[in-house]
């Protein structure tokens, strides 16, 4: 293989069926190796996969809702310019709620998005929401609102 820029994706097409040959091509810088004969739908799928992996990541936007500000790049939370320390789970919960501040998220949606559970005890959700509500305490806004019998939403303006 020739020398190329390290950020250029390389898919190698080869007629050698031996595994050792394909391993050497990968060791020498190939991102993927396809042995002939090949399927065009598979080739298109592999090209799309390599391009997804090598595409530059777009920075996530800062989420703002009232006095609340979440910076995903720094993983920081501020309320009225006051930095609030939160756990990883609390941050995921807050990020999910802040992604659509006026939307009511059901308990099942939050359990699936934050914890990855399709079923489970929602008291875990309730206790994390309660702790997060205390950490984000703000005299002018109630930031995490329990929608009775449904779930939670963010931001209750005065």
Buried (B, 14 or more C-beta within 10 A) or exposed (E): EEEEEEEEBBBBEBEEEEEEBBEBBEEEBBBBBBBEEEEEEEBEEBBEBBEEEEEEEEEEEBBEBBBBBBBBEEEBBBBBEEEBEBEEBBBBBBBBBBBEBEEBBBBBBBBBBBBEBEEBEBEBBEEBBEBBBEBBEBEEBBBBBBEEEEBBBBBEEE
